[in-house]
Amino acid sequence: MTRRELQRQKFKMISDFQGSGKTQLAFVREAGISLTGFRYWLKKYRAKYDRPIRNNFIEIVPTADLPVDPGFDIIFPNGVRVNMSLAIDGALLGKVIKSW
């Protein structure tokens, strides 16, 4: 297999991961590959396309009549931390979670 073919194969794997909705750990366990190897190719993929794997941010605008609350954090498997208000609408919270 040539380097170019190997890269295509690995980038397809990253693409499959993107569409899977799984965590990195769950994906590599199912695929039978090492997490270290997966992250190596993920880094190469990101460097080539110069964009994050997922960029589905949803703007959340607080309403003025709500008091300030401490909120809570959602920490995604890739380490991204999102601070949310306790007064967030359930449907919007679902969209945020599903975007990852």
Buried (B, 14 or more C-beta within 10 A) or exposed (E): EEEEEEBEEBBEBBEEBBEEEBBBEEBBEEBEBEEEEBEEBBEBBEEEEEEEBEEEEEEBEEEEEEEEEEEEEEEBEEEEEBEBBEEBEEEEBEEBEEEB
